[in-house]
């Protein structure tokens, strides 16, 4: 069913109905098919978008750039140091300037309040490319990947391994509740230094949405219980973007039991897949990975290299799907 999302901002998927999310996912599949077939789809020729990144990125930036160019749009990238925003110019003034020049604005930064203020003042669609609270475009790509694997995802179970609250886990909890997918957060119940548990209001809201859609939100520290019946085992880095390096020691101590290993995968459903938003510390082939290995003697963190490289892993398909879903979202909101 074609829905009209024209002019809407995408700040959190809480703002969208199940039907609207399904519509963006259907559209994503269409765009993926067109791209694969080499079918031109410059449907937004003449439009321009700006990408504001206050934090680093590989997937999100490239997905917006390639997606925008495939749709025929002009794309401007502003890196963390090259705009006046927040330093010499308020968020409100920046939004009012960019909204007069561009048809859409992507923002990656810290506080959700910034992307909300941009959207309130810009007068054009604003897309959240990651804030401390939400990462909606990641969640869309994750569910597209699940759909490709399983077809209908309603009634399936996705288990997120590690600390509770994070922009990825929050967004997965929201999208699962909206789409009738059972969501489980499997991690320590006690305090994790420098991290929080799910915001009680968000949790309660997601539980209500889940009940309406015939699925559940499960929180457990028991790995057997968390992984049982899971169709997707998902994890993310233990120390997020912009968080203090001092957190590594306590996170490694607390979260190591929740590392996704072949033993963990074996407890999930037969046919279960492994997913990760990336980047991932699954070996020592990065500066940080090598430093952690030297300091703490740990050569793989949230996921073992064996699982990351296994036939069950869908991480690169998931990364590619960032582009198709972001393209669909831009098209739906700018058409
Ligand atoms: N998953 C994700 O957002 O990747 P980037 O940080 O590379 O954009």
py3Dmol code that shows the C-alpha trace and the ligand (Angstrom):
import py3Dmol

protein = """\
ATOM      1  CA  UNK A   1       0.000   0.000   0.000  1.00  0.00           C
ATOM      2  CA  UNK A   2       1.449   3.420  -0.970  1.00  0.00           C
ATOM      3  CA  UNK A   3       1.470   5.819   1.971  1.00  0.00           C
ATOM      4  CA  UNK A   4       2.352   9.476   1.917  1.00  0.00           C
ATOM      5  CA  UNK A   5       5.431  10.278   4.022  1.00  0.00           C
ATOM      6  CA  UNK A   6       6.332  13.354   1.977  1.00  0.00           C
ATOM      7  CA  UNK A   7       7.748  16.156   4.115  1.00  0.00           C
ATOM      8  CA  UNK A   8       8.193  13.965   7.225  1.00  0.00           C
ATOM      9  CA  UNK A   9      11.395  13.910   9.284  1.00  0.00           C
ATOM     10  CA  UNK A  10      12.783  10.599  10.550  1.00  0.00           C
ATOM     11  CA  UNK A  11      14.080  11.199  14.081  1.00  0.00           C
ATOM     12  CA  UNK A  12      12.887   8.008  15.775  1.00  0.00           C
ATOM     13  CA  UNK A  13      10.736   5.167  14.464  1.00  0.00           C
ATOM     14  CA  UNK A  14       8.403   5.773  17.414  1.00  0.00           C
ATOM     15  CA  UNK A  15       6.922   8.523  15.224  1.00  0.00           C
ATOM     16  CA  UNK A  16       5.901   6.028  12.520  1.00  0.00           C
ATOM     17  CA  UNK A  17       3.106   3.484  12.368  1.00  0.00           C
ATOM     18  CA  UNK A  18       3.782  -0.165  11.654  1.00  0.00           C
ATOM     19  CA  UNK A  19       2.307   0.340   8.161  1.00  0.00           C
ATOM     20  CA  UNK A  20       4.592   3.303   7.471  1.00  0.00           C
ATOM     21  CA  UNK A  21       7.668   1.311   8.532  1.00  0.00           C
ATOM     22  CA  UNK A  22       6.562  -1.666   6.411  1.00  0.00           C
ATOM     23  CA  UNK A  23       6.089   0.740   3.488  1.00  0.00           C
ATOM     24  CA  UNK A  24       9.684   2.035   3.800  1.00  0.00           C
ATOM     25  CA  UNK A  25      10.920  -1.570   3.946  1.00  0.00           C
ATOM     26  CA  UNK A  26       8.916  -2.554   0.835  1.00  0.00           C
ATOM     27  CA  UNK A  27      10.331   0.472  -0.946  1.00  0.00           C
ATOM     28  CA  UNK A  28      13.855  -0.521   0.168  1.00  0.00           C
ATOM     29  CA  UNK A  29      13.462  -3.896  -1.503  1.00  0.00           C
ATOM     30  CA  UNK A  30      12.304  -2.180  -4.710  1.00  0.00           C
ATOM     31  CA  UNK A  31      15.332   0.122  -4.671  1.00  0.00           C
ATOM     32  CA  UNK A  32      17.662  -2.818  -4.011  1.00  0.00           C
ATOM     33  CA  UNK A  33      16.164  -4.695  -6.976  1.00  0.00           C
ATOM     34  CA  UNK A  34      16.555  -1.615  -9.197  1.00  0.00           C
ATOM     35  CA  UNK A  35      20.171  -1.143  -8.144  1.00  0.00           C
ATOM     36  CA  UNK A  36      20.966  -4.811  -8.737  1.00  0.00           C
ATOM     37  CA  UNK A  37      19.314  -4.708 -12.182  1.00  0.00           C
ATOM     38  CA  UNK A  38      21.235  -1.553 -13.126  1.00  0.00           C
ATOM     39  CA  UNK A  39      17.927   0.273 -13.598  1.00  0.00           C
ATOM     40  CA  UNK A  40      18.430   4.057 -13.295  1.00  0.00           C
ATOM     41  CA  UNK A  41      16.352   5.646 -10.538  1.00  0.00           C
ATOM     42  CA  UNK A  42      17.215   9.336 -10.538  1.00  0.00           C
ATOM     43  CA  UNK A  43      13.728  10.145  -9.253  1.00  0.00           C
ATOM     44  CA  UNK A  44      14.819  13.163  -7.188  1.00  0.00           C
ATOM     45  CA  UNK A  45      16.883  14.937  -9.843  1.00  0.00           C
ATOM     46  CA  UNK A  46      17.214  18.663  -9.071  1.00  0.00           C
ATOM     47  CA  UNK A  47      17.021  18.224  -5.312  1.00  0.00           C
ATOM     48  CA  UNK A  48      19.942  18.724  -2.901  1.00  0.00           C
ATOM     49  CA  UNK A  49      20.726  17.314   0.525  1.00  0.00           C
ATOM     50  CA  UNK A  50      23.283  18.167   3.201  1.00  0.00           C
ATOM     51  CA  UNK A  51      24.921  15.662   5.540  1.00  0.00           C
ATOM     52  CA  UNK A  52      25.991  17.067   8.925  1.00  0.00           C
ATOM     53  CA  UNK A  53      28.366  14.747  10.754  1.00  0.00           C
ATOM     54  CA  UNK A  54      29.597  15.720  14.219  1.00  0.00           C
ATOM     55  CA  UNK A  55      30.924  12.174  14.646  1.00  0.00           C
ATOM     56  CA  UNK A  56      32.803   9.846  12.324  1.00  0.00           C
ATOM     57  CA  UNK A  57      31.070   7.359  10.019  1.00  0.00           C
ATOM     58  CA  UNK A  58      31.694   4.922   7.207  1.00  0.00           C
ATOM     59  CA  UNK A  59      28.357   3.189   6.474  1.00  0.00           C
ATOM     60  CA  UNK A  60      25.910   5.997   7.240  1.00  0.00           C
ATOM     61  CA  UNK A  61      27.820   8.661   5.349  1.00  0.00           C
ATOM     62  CA  UNK A  62      28.409   6.444   2.307  1.00  0.00           C
ATOM     63  CA  UNK A  63      24.794   5.218   2.326  1.00  0.00           C
ATOM     64  CA  UNK A  64      23.454   8.796   2.282  1.00  0.00           C
ATOM     65  CA  UNK A  65      26.004   9.905  -0.347  1.00  0.00           C
ATOM     66  CA  UNK A  66      25.546   6.998  -2.751  1.00  0.00           C
ATOM     67  CA  UNK A  67      21.803   6.811  -2.078  1.00  0.00           C
ATOM     68  CA  UNK A  68      21.438  10.537  -2.742  1.00  0.00           C
ATOM     69  CA  UNK A  69      23.520  10.420  -5.925  1.00  0.00           C
ATOM     70  CA  UNK A  70      21.656   7.336  -7.216  1.00  0.00           C
ATOM     71  CA  UNK A  71      18.435   9.339  -6.778  1.00  0.00           C
ATOM     72  CA  UNK A  72      19.985  12.137  -8.856  1.00  0.00           C
ATOM     73  CA  UNK A  73      20.449  14.579  -5.984  1.00  0.00           C
ATOM     74  CA  UNK A  74      23.313  16.930  -5.190  1.00  0.00           C
ATOM     75  CA  UNK A  75      24.994  15.970  -1.906  1.00  0.00           C
ATOM     76  CA  UNK A  76      27.039  18.222   0.418  1.00  0.00           C
ATOM     77  CA  UNK A  77      29.030  16.622   3.258  1.00  0.00           C
ATOM     78  CA  UNK A  78      29.997  18.738   6.268  1.00  0.00           C
ATOM     79  CA  UNK A  79      32.524  17.016   8.515  1.00  0.00           C
ATOM     80  CA  UNK A  80      32.847  17.475  12.300  1.00  0.00           C
ATOM     81  CA  UNK A  81      35.117  20.520  11.952  1.00  0.00           C
ATOM     82  CA  UNK A  82      33.765  22.328   8.913  1.00  0.00           C
ATOM     83  CA  UNK A  83      30.518  24.022   9.829  1.00  0.00           C
ATOM     84  CA  UNK A  84      29.715  26.864  12.218  1.00  0.00           C
ATOM     85  CA  UNK A  85      26.945  24.830  13.879  1.00  0.00           C
ATOM     86  CA  UNK A  86      27.007  24.884  17.665  1.00  0.00           C
ATOM     87  CA  UNK A  87      30.258  26.874  17.818  1.00  0.00           C
ATOM     88  CA  UNK A  88      29.586  30.202  16.094  1.00  0.00           C
ATOM     89  CA  UNK A  89      25.974  29.587  15.070  1.00  0.00           C
ATOM     90  CA  UNK A  90      23.053  28.148  17.020  1.00  0.00           C
ATOM     91  CA  UNK A  91      21.306  24.977  15.943  1.00  0.00           C
ATOM     92  CA  UNK A  92      18.174  27.014  15.229  1.00  0.00           C
ATOM     93  CA  UNK A  93      19.984  29.483  12.945  1.00  0.00           C
ATOM     94  CA  UNK A  94      21.839  26.653  11.183  1.00  0.00           C
ATOM     95  CA  UNK A  95      18.535  24.882  10.543  1.00  0.00           C
ATOM     96  CA  UNK A  96      16.965  28.028   9.116  1.00  0.00           C
ATOM     97  CA  UNK A  97      19.929  28.601   6.769  1.00  0.00           C
ATOM     98  CA  UNK A  98      20.233  25.009   5.546  1.00  0.00           C
ATOM     99  CA  UNK A  99      16.472  24.657   5.131  1.00  0.00           C
ATOM    100  CA  UNK A 100      16.556  27.503   2.576  1.00  0.00           C
ATOM    101  CA  UNK A 101      19.288  25.827   0.522  1.00  0.00           C
ATOM    102  CA  UNK A 102      18.584  22.110   0.805  1.00  0.00           C
ATOM    103  CA  UNK A 103      15.622  19.793   0.376  1.00  0.00           C
ATOM    104  CA  UNK A 104      16.708  17.454   3.185  1.00  0.00           C
ATOM    105  CA  UNK A 105      19.204  17.402   6.076  1.00  0.00           C
ATOM    106  CA  UNK A 106      20.939  14.402   7.666  1.00  0.00           C
ATOM    107  CA  UNK A 107      22.402  14.826  11.145  1.00  0.00           C
ATOM    108  CA  UNK A 108      24.735  12.605  13.187  1.00  0.00           C
ATOM    109  CA  UNK A 109      25.733  13.852  16.627  1.00  0.00           C
ATOM    110  CA  UNK A 110      25.118  13.456  20.331  1.00  0.00           C
ATOM    111  CA  UNK A 111      21.809  14.638  21.739  1.00  0.00           C
ATOM    112  CA  UNK A 112      18.451  13.732  20.267  1.00  0.00           C
ATOM    113  CA  UNK A 113      17.368  17.281  21.180  1.00  0.00           C
ATOM    114  CA  UNK A 114      19.684  18.653  18.452  1.00  0.00           C
ATOM    115  CA  UNK A 115      18.129  16.619  15.655  1.00  0.00           C
ATOM    116  CA  UNK A 116      14.694  17.510  17.037  1.00  0.00           C
ATOM    117  CA  UNK A 117      15.534  21.222  16.994  1.00  0.00           C
ATOM    118  CA  UNK A 118      16.891  20.986  13.453  1.00  0.00           C
ATOM    119  CA  UNK A 119      13.660  19.316  12.358  1.00  0.00           C
ATOM    120  CA  UNK A 120      11.517  21.874  14.156  1.00  0.00           C
ATOM    121  CA  UNK A 121      13.224  24.837  12.475  1.00  0.00           C
ATOM    122  CA  UNK A 122      14.504  23.676   9.082  1.00  0.00           C
ATOM    123  CA  UNK A 123      11.194  23.421   7.234  1.00  0.00           C
ATOM    124  CA  UNK A 124      12.516  20.411   5.277  1.00  0.00           C
ATOM    125  CA  UNK A 125      12.813  16.720   6.257  1.00  0.00           C
ATOM    126  CA  UNK A 126      15.598  15.964   8.753  1.00  0.00           C
ATOM    127  CA  UNK A 127      16.968  12.413   9.087  1.00  0.00           C
ATOM    128  CA  UNK A 128      18.647  11.076  12.212  1.00  0.00           C
ATOM    129  CA  UNK A 129      21.946   9.471  11.189  1.00  0.00           C
ATOM    130  CA  UNK A 130      22.633   8.494  14.852  1.00  0.00           C
ATOM    131  CA  UNK A 131      22.252  10.277  18.161  1.00  0.00           C
ATOM    132  CA  UNK A 132      22.946   9.042  21.686  1.00  0.00           C
ATOM    133  CA  UNK A 133      19.342   7.880  21.886  1.00  0.00           C
ATOM    134  CA  UNK A 134      18.392   6.463  18.482  1.00  0.00           C
ATOM    135  CA  UNK A 135      19.765   5.058  15.226  1.00  0.00           C
ATOM    136  CA  UNK A 136      16.585   4.587  13.158  1.00  0.00           C
ATOM    137  CA  UNK A 137      18.239   4.062   9.773  1.00  0.00           C
ATOM    138  CA  UNK A 138      20.273   1.192  11.241  1.00  0.00           C
ATOM    139  CA  UNK A 139      17.105  -0.503  12.504  1.00  0.00           C
ATOM    140  CA  UNK A 140      15.465  -0.252   9.063  1.00  0.00           C
ATOM    141  CA  UNK A 141      18.473  -1.972   7.454  1.00  0.00           C
ATOM    142  CA  UNK A 142      18.451  -4.653  10.146  1.00  0.00           C
ATOM    143  CA  UNK A 143      14.836  -5.587   9.523  1.00  0.00           C
ATOM    144  CA  UNK A 144      15.326  -5.560   5.738  1.00  0.00           C
ATOM    145  CA  UNK A 145      18.125  -8.082   6.312  1.00  0.00           C
ATOM    146  CA  UNK A 146      15.825 -10.236   8.474  1.00  0.00           C
ATOM    147  CA  UNK A 147      13.095 -10.073   5.816  1.00  0.00           C
ATOM    148  CA  UNK A 148      15.558 -11.228   3.151  1.00  0.00           C
ATOM    149  CA  UNK A 149      16.512 -14.177   5.330  1.00  0.00           C
ATOM    150  CA  UNK A 150      13.164 -15.241   6.736  1.00  0.00           C
ATOM    151  CA  UNK A 151      10.429 -13.570   4.690  1.00  0.00           C
ATOM    152  CA  UNK A 152       7.708 -12.664   7.167  1.00  0.00           C
ATOM    153  CA  UNK A 153       9.404 -11.533  10.403  1.00  0.00           C
ATOM    154  CA  UNK A 154       6.261 -11.344  12.561  1.00  0.00           C
ATOM    155  CA  UNK A 155       6.585 -13.686  15.583  1.00  0.00           C
ATOM    156  CA  UNK A 156      10.352 -14.127  15.184  1.00  0.00           C
ATOM    157  CA  UNK A 157      12.764 -13.441  18.059  1.00  0.00           C
ATOM    158  CA  UNK A 158      15.730 -11.052  17.975  1.00  0.00           C
ATOM    159  CA  UNK A 159      18.114 -11.207  20.941  1.00  0.00           C
ATOM    160  CA  UNK A 160      20.449  -8.300  21.565  1.00  0.00           C
ATOM    161  CA  UNK A 161      23.499  -9.368  23.587  1.00  0.00           C
ATOM    162  CA  UNK A 162      25.333  -6.884  25.829  1.00  0.00           C
ATOM    163  CA  UNK A 163      24.474  -3.813  27.858  1.00  0.00           C
ATOM    164  CA  UNK A 164      20.866  -2.657  27.712  1.00  0.00           C
ATOM    165  CA  UNK A 165      20.545   0.943  26.645  1.00  0.00           C
ATOM    166  CA  UNK A 166      22.218   2.197  23.484  1.00  0.00           C
ATOM    167  CA  UNK A 167      21.071   3.924  20.314  1.00  0.00           C
ATOM    168  CA  UNK A 168      21.050   0.622  18.406  1.00  0.00           C
ATOM    169  CA  UNK A 169      19.335  -1.474  21.089  1.00  0.00           C
ATOM    170  CA  UNK A 170      16.761   1.285  21.727  1.00  0.00           C
ATOM    171  CA  UNK A 171      15.958   1.481  18.022  1.00  0.00           C
ATOM    172  CA  UNK A 172      15.762  -2.291  17.658  1.00  0.00           C
ATOM    173  CA  UNK A 173      13.396  -2.496  20.628  1.00  0.00           C
ATOM    174  CA  UNK A 174      11.168   0.131  18.985  1.00  0.00           C
ATOM    175  CA  UNK A 175      11.111  -1.409  15.510  1.00  0.00           C
ATOM    176  CA  UNK A 176      10.597  -4.947  16.843  1.00  0.00           C
ATOM    177  CA  UNK A 177       7.643  -3.797  18.963  1.00  0.00           C
ATOM    178  CA  UNK A 178       6.150  -1.993  15.961  1.00  0.00           C
ATOM    179  CA  UNK A 179       6.526  -4.976  13.635  1.00  0.00           C
ATOM    180  CA  UNK A 180       5.470  -7.828  15.928  1.00  0.00           C
ATOM    181  CA  UNK A 181       8.995  -9.200  16.436  1.00  0.00           C
ATOM    182  CA  UNK A 182       9.841 -10.544  19.908  1.00  0.00           C
ATOM    183  CA  UNK A 183      12.749  -8.519  21.290  1.00  0.00           C
ATOM    184  CA  UNK A 184      15.079  -9.758  24.018  1.00  0.00           C
ATOM    185  CA  UNK A 185      17.838  -7.772  25.683  1.00  0.00           C
ATOM    186  CA  UNK A 186      20.291 -10.239  27.212  1.00  0.00           C
ATOM    187  CA  UNK A 187      22.890  -8.613  29.456  1.00  0.00           C
ATOM    188  CA  UNK A 188      23.899  -7.799  33.019  1.00  0.00           C
ATOM    189  CA  UNK A 189      21.119  -6.675  35.336  1.00  0.00           C
ATOM    190  CA  UNK A 190      23.463  -4.748  37.586  1.00  0.00           C
ATOM    191  CA  UNK A 191      24.978  -1.362  36.825  1.00  0.00           C
ATOM    192  CA  UNK A 192      27.376  -1.094  33.913  1.00  0.00           C
ATOM    193  CA  UNK A 193      29.874   1.724  34.484  1.00  0.00           C
ATOM    194  CA  UNK A 194      29.047   4.676  32.225  1.00  0.00           C
ATOM    195  CA  UNK A 195      25.893   3.038  30.843  1.00  0.00           C
ATOM    196  CA  UNK A 196      22.228   3.075  31.682  1.00  0.00           C
ATOM    197  CA  UNK A 197      19.375   0.609  31.500  1.00  0.00           C
ATOM    198  CA  UNK A 198      16.487   1.271  29.138  1.00  0.00           C
ATOM    199  CA  UNK A 199      14.665   4.469  29.935  1.00  0.00           C
ATOM    200  CA  UNK A 200      11.624   3.206  31.910  1.00  0.00           C
ATOM    201  CA  UNK A 201       9.262   5.408  29.880  1.00  0.00           C
ATOM    202  CA  UNK A 202      10.601   4.075  26.577  1.00  0.00           C
ATOM    203  CA  UNK A 203      10.485   0.512  27.873  1.00  0.00           C
ATOM    204  CA  UNK A 204       6.884   0.882  29.039  1.00  0.00           C
ATOM    205  CA  UNK A 205       5.881   2.486  25.740  1.00  0.00           C
ATOM    206  CA  UNK A 206       7.546  -0.309  23.738  1.00  0.00           C
ATOM    207  CA  UNK A 207       5.884  -2.940  25.933  1.00  0.00           C
ATOM    208  CA  UNK A 208       2.490  -1.374  25.178  1.00  0.00           C
ATOM    209  CA  UNK A 209       3.232  -1.226  21.435  1.00  0.00           C
ATOM    210  CA  UNK A 210       4.499  -4.819  21.518  1.00  0.00           C
ATOM    211  CA  UNK A 211       1.329  -6.014  23.262  1.00  0.00           C
ATOM    212  CA  UNK A 212      -0.768  -4.341  20.556  1.00  0.00           C
ATOM    213  CA  UNK A 213       1.270  -6.156  17.904  1.00  0.00           C
ATOM    214  CA  UNK A 214       1.268  -9.580  19.578  1.00  0.00           C
ATOM    215  CA  UNK A 215       4.938  -9.703  20.579  1.00  0.00           C
ATOM    216  CA  UNK A 216       6.997  -9.326  23.747  1.00  0.00           C
ATOM    217  CA  UNK A 217       9.928  -7.391  25.207  1.00  0.00           C
ATOM    218  CA  UNK A 218      12.099  -9.664  27.348  1.00  0.00           C
ATOM    219  CA  UNK A 219      14.940  -8.507  29.616  1.00  0.00           C
ATOM    220  CA  UNK A 220      17.197 -11.170  31.059  1.00  0.00           C
ATOM    221  CA  UNK A 221      20.744 -11.703  32.235  1.00  0.00           C
ATOM    222  CA  UNK A 222      20.461 -15.452  31.701  1.00  0.00           C
ATOM    223  CA  UNK A 223      22.149 -16.386  28.419  1.00  0.00           C
ATOM    224  CA  UNK A 224      20.324 -19.723  28.000  1.00  0.00           C
ATOM    225  CA  UNK A 225      16.979 -18.008  28.485  1.00  0.00           C
ATOM    226  CA  UNK A 226      17.853 -15.010  26.313  1.00  0.00           C
ATOM    227  CA  UNK A 227      19.154 -16.972  23.367  1.00  0.00           C
ATOM    228  CA  UNK A 228      16.560 -19.761  23.481  1.00  0.00           C
ATOM    229  CA  UNK A 229      14.309 -19.691  20.383  1.00  0.00           C
ATOM    230  CA  UNK A 230      16.191 -16.712  18.939  1.00  0.00           C
ATOM    231  CA  UNK A 231      16.238 -16.336  15.160  1.00  0.00           C
ATOM    232  CA  UNK A 232      18.688 -13.434  15.266  1.00  0.00           C
ATOM    233  CA  UNK A 233      21.578 -12.903  17.651  1.00  0.00           C
ATOM    234  CA  UNK A 234      22.616  -9.266  17.518  1.00  0.00           C
ATOM    235  CA  UNK A 235      25.402  -7.388  19.262  1.00  0.00           C
ATOM    236  CA  UNK A 236      27.244  -4.072  19.170  1.00  0.00           C
ATOM    237  CA  UNK A 237      30.535  -2.672  20.462  1.00  0.00           C
ATOM    238  CA  UNK A 238      30.901  -2.486  24.240  1.00  0.00           C
ATOM    239  CA  UNK A 239      32.162   1.117  24.296  1.00  0.00           C
ATOM    240  CA  UNK A 240      30.234   3.405  21.979  1.00  0.00           C
ATOM    241  CA  UNK A 241      31.230   6.381  19.887  1.00  0.00           C
ATOM    242  CA  UNK A 242      32.422   9.291  22.001  1.00  0.00           C
ATOM    243  CA  UNK A 243      32.516   7.283  25.253  1.00  0.00           C
ATOM    244  CA  UNK A 244      35.580   7.346  27.517  1.00  0.00           C
ATOM    245  CA  UNK A 245      38.394   4.854  26.856  1.00  0.00           C
ATOM    246  CA  UNK A 246      38.593   4.220  30.608  1.00  0.00           C
ATOM    247  CA  UNK A 247      35.365   2.246  30.292  1.00  0.00           C
ATOM    248  CA  UNK A 248      36.998  -0.629  28.414  1.00  0.00           C
ATOM    249  CA  UNK A 249      38.289  -2.437  31.512  1.00  0.00           C
ATOM    250  CA  UNK A 250      34.975  -2.576  33.385  1.00  0.00           C
ATOM    251  CA  UNK A 251      33.017  -3.355  30.207  1.00  0.00           C
ATOM    252  CA  UNK A 252      35.338  -6.243  29.323  1.00  0.00           C
ATOM    253  CA  UNK A 253      35.003  -7.651  32.853  1.00  0.00           C
ATOM    254  CA  UNK A 254      31.222  -7.368  32.890  1.00  0.00           C
ATOM    255  CA  UNK A 255      30.276  -8.118  29.283  1.00  0.00           C
ATOM    256  CA  UNK A 256      32.709 -10.903  28.318  1.00  0.00           C
ATOM    257  CA  UNK A 257      30.185 -13.620  29.315  1.00  0.00           C
ATOM    258  CA  UNK A 258      27.830 -12.086  26.731  1.00  0.00           C
ATOM    259  CA  UNK A 259      30.331 -12.312  23.843  1.00  0.00           C
ATOM    260  CA  UNK A 260      28.654 -13.991  20.858  1.00  0.00           C
ATOM    261  CA  UNK A 261      30.577 -17.243  20.386  1.00  0.00           C
ATOM    262  CA  UNK A 262      29.785 -20.456  18.481  1.00  0.00           C
ATOM    263  CA  UNK A 263      28.480 -21.849  21.812  1.00  0.00           C
ATOM    264  CA  UNK A 264      26.001 -18.963  22.096  1.00  0.00           C
ATOM    265  CA  UNK A 265      24.902 -19.385  18.469  1.00  0.00           C
ATOM    266  CA  UNK A 266      24.396 -23.118  19.087  1.00  0.00           C
ATOM    267  CA  UNK A 267      21.813 -22.329  21.800  1.00  0.00           C
ATOM    268  CA  UNK A 268      19.682 -20.283  19.357  1.00  0.00           C
ATOM    269  CA  UNK A 269      17.204 -21.670  16.823  1.00  0.00           C
ATOM    270  CA  UNK A 270      18.605 -23.827  14.019  1.00  0.00           C
ATOM    271  CA  UNK A 271      19.006 -21.411  11.101  1.00  0.00           C
ATOM    272  CA  UNK A 272      19.619 -18.432  13.401  1.00  0.00           C
ATOM    273  CA  UNK A 273      21.718 -15.648  11.927  1.00  0.00           C
ATOM    274  CA  UNK A 274      24.256 -13.265  13.473  1.00  0.00           C
ATOM    275  CA  UNK A 275      23.918  -9.522  12.983  1.00  0.00           C
ATOM    276  CA  UNK A 276      25.985  -6.478  14.024  1.00  0.00           C
ATOM    277  CA  UNK A 277      25.637  -2.824  13.052  1.00  0.00           C
ATOM    278  CA  UNK A 278      29.446  -2.519  12.607  1.00  0.00           C
ATOM    279  CA  UNK A 279      32.180  -1.516  13.084  1.00  0.00           C
ATOM    280  CA  UNK A 280      33.086  -4.547  15.204  1.00  0.00           C
ATOM    281  CA  UNK A 281      35.979  -5.574  17.413  1.00  0.00           C
ATOM    282  CA  UNK A 282      36.193  -9.215  16.373  1.00  0.00           C
ATOM    283  CA  UNK A 283      39.980  -9.326  15.953  1.00  0.00           C
ATOM    284  CA  UNK A 284      43.070  -7.182  16.491  1.00  0.00           C
ATOM    285  CA  UNK A 285      43.201  -5.695  12.990  1.00  0.00           C
ATOM    286  CA  UNK A 286      42.300  -2.166  14.178  1.00  0.00           C
ATOM    287  CA  UNK A 287      44.263   0.347  16.247  1.00  0.00           C
ATOM    288  CA  UNK A 288      41.810   0.074  19.143  1.00  0.00           C
ATOM    289  CA  UNK A 289      41.555  -3.728  18.835  1.00  0.00           C
ATOM    290  CA  UNK A 290      45.355  -4.023  18.993  1.00  0.00           C
ATOM    291  CA  UNK A 291      45.557  -1.630  21.977  1.00  0.00           C
ATOM    292  CA  UNK A 292      42.905  -3.596  23.886  1.00  0.00           C
ATOM    293  CA  UNK A 293      44.743  -6.846  23.173  1.00  0.00           C
ATOM    294  CA  UNK A 294      47.977  -5.370  24.495  1.00  0.00           C
ATOM    295  CA  UNK A 295      46.409  -3.797  27.589  1.00  0.00           C
ATOM    296  CA  UNK A 296      43.894  -6.466  28.605  1.00  0.00           C
ATOM    297  CA  UNK A 297      44.919  -9.622  26.715  1.00  0.00           C
ATOM    298  CA  UNK A 298      41.530  -9.808  24.930  1.00  0.00           C
ATOM    299  CA  UNK A 299      41.766 -10.445  21.180  1.00  0.00           C
ATOM    300  CA  UNK A 300      38.035 -10.406  20.365  1.00  0.00           C
ATOM    301  CA  UNK A 301      35.317  -8.561  22.194  1.00  0.00           C
ATOM    302  CA  UNK A 302      31.533  -8.480  21.600  1.00  0.00           C
ATOM    303  CA  UNK A 303      31.734 -11.288  19.004  1.00  0.00           C
ATOM    304  CA  UNK A 304      34.281 -13.987  18.331  1.00  0.00           C
ATOM    305  CA  UNK A 305      36.072 -13.864  15.013  1.00  0.00           C
ATOM    306  CA  UNK A 306      34.723 -17.345  14.292  1.00  0.00           C
ATOM    307  CA  UNK A 307      31.079 -16.193  14.486  1.00  0.00           C
ATOM    308  CA  UNK A 308      31.799 -12.927  12.661  1.00  0.00           C
ATOM    309  CA  UNK A 309      33.303 -14.861   9.728  1.00  0.00           C
ATOM    310  CA  UNK A 310      30.852 -17.772   9.908  1.00  0.00           C
ATOM    311  CA  UNK A 311      28.159 -18.821   7.430  1.00  0.00           C
ATOM    312  CA  UNK A 312      25.582 -17.555   9.959  1.00  0.00           C
ATOM    313  CA  UNK A 313      26.928 -13.999   9.796  1.00  0.00           C
ATOM    314  CA  UNK A 314      24.938 -11.455   7.745  1.00  0.00           C
ATOM    315  CA  UNK A 315      26.941  -8.369   8.735  1.00  0.00           C
ATOM    316  CA  UNK A 316      28.009  -7.238   5.263  1.00  0.00           C
ATOM    317  CA  UNK A 317      24.579  -7.787   3.729  1.00  0.00           C
ATOM    318  CA  UNK A 318      23.248  -5.713   6.642  1.00  0.00           C
ATOM    319  CA  UNK A 319      25.824  -2.978   5.903  1.00  0.00           C
ATOM    320  CA  UNK A 320      24.824  -2.905   2.211  1.00  0.00           C
ATOM    321  CA  UNK A 321      21.192  -2.633   3.258  1.00  0.00           C
ATOM    322  CA  UNK A 322      21.953   0.679   4.967  1.00  0.00           C
ATOM    323  CA  UNK A 323      22.159   2.177   1.471  1.00  0.00           C
ATOM    324  CA  UNK A 324      18.907   0.697   0.167  1.00  0.00           C
ATOM    325  CA  UNK A 325      16.897   1.617   3.262  1.00  0.00           C
ATOM    326  CA  UNK A 326      18.333   5.137   3.504  1.00  0.00           C
ATOM    327  CA  UNK A 327      17.580   5.658  -0.182  1.00  0.00           C
ATOM    328  CA  UNK A 328      14.001   4.480   0.338  1.00  0.00           C
ATOM    329  CA  UNK A 329      13.586   6.737   3.382  1.00  0.00           C
ATOM    330  CA  UNK A 330      14.902   9.783   1.489  1.00  0.00           C
ATOM    331  CA  UNK A 331      12.681   9.033  -1.495  1.00  0.00           C
ATOM    332  CA  UNK A 332       9.594   8.522   0.667  1.00  0.00           C
ATOM    333  CA  UNK A 333      10.094  11.783   2.547  1.00  0.00           C
ATOM    334  CA  UNK A 334      11.245  13.961  -0.386  1.00  0.00           C
ATOM    335  CA  UNK A 335       9.095  12.749  -3.286  1.00  0.00           C
TER     336      UNK A 335
END
"""
ligand_1 = """\
8
LIG
N 26.555 1.264 11.771
C 26.944 2.530 11.551
O 26.227 3.503 11.861
O 28.137 2.631 10.931
P 28.975 3.986 10.744
O 29.303 4.488 12.133
O 30.185 3.609 9.951
O 28.104 4.970 10.023
"""
view = py3Dmol.view(width=600, height=400)
view.addModel(protein, "pdb")
view.setStyle({"model": 0}, {"cartoon": {"style": "trace"}})
view.addModel(ligand_1, "xyz")
view.setStyle({"model": 1}, {"stick": {}})
view.zoomTo()
view.show()
